[in-house]
């Protein structure tokens, strides 16, 4: 199998090989893929944590009777946006 890489990627591969950290191109590519997997996992875990916090906040608001229905919430959001950005009712 032959893969054609953009010149900047090829140059990066060559720099990594010359550094002596990797024995061949496959090692460089595998290291890159592992970094990509770790980055995606970190992003997923971070977002999962944020969603868990938001769910907890929602549950607490529900238990305290601080929820409003959807149309009321949208009206409040639009009113806040209009006051913040001085937007007319044409939104």
N, C-alpha and C positions, 0 to 999 in steps of 0.2 A: 504494500500500500504506500502510496506517495501522497504527501500533504504539501500544499503550497501555502506558505505563510507570507504575510506582508513583510516588507523589508525591516520595519521597526521591530517586529516580533522576532524575526531571524537574528537581528543584531542583539536583542536581549538574550536569546538563547546562547549565542556565541560568547557574550560577556559572562554569562553564568558558567559556561563550560571552562572558559579561560581562568575564572576565579579559582577553579580547583574544587569547588564545593560539590560538583556533580561529575559523574563519570561519563554520562552520555546524554543525548537529547531526551530520551525517554525518562530519565531520572528528573530532568528539569520539568518536563510536562507533568509528570506524576506529582511533583512537589506543588506545582501551580494548581492542579486540580484539588489537591488536599487543602490548600489555602482557600480556594473557592468554596469547597464544602464547609469548611470551618466558618467562613464569613457568612454563608447562608444560614447555618445553624445559629450563629450568634444573633443575626438579625431576627430570625424566627423566635428565638428565646426571648429577646428583648421585646418584641411586639407582643408575644404571649403574656409577658409580665405586665405590660401596659394594659392589655385587655382585661387581665385579671383584676387590676386595680380599678379600672373603670366599672367593671361588673360589681365589685364590692361597693363602690360609691353609689351605684344605682340601687343595689339591694338595700343599703342603709337608708337612702332617700325614700325608698318604697316603705320600709318599716316605720319611718318617721312621718309618713303621710305627706311627703313633699313632692309627689309626682303630679304632673299635669298631663292632660290628654294631648295628642299629637297636634291638633289644630291650634290649641292655645300655645303650645311650645313654638310652633312655626310663626305665629303672630308675634310672640315675644322676640324671636330671633330677627324677624324682619324689622320690627320696631328698633331693636338695638342697632342693626346695620344702618337703617335710615338715619338714626341720630348720630352714629359714629361717622358716617361718610356723607351726611347731608344729602341723601338720595330722595327723590320724589316718589310718589306712590306708583310710578310706572314700572316698578320692578316686577 
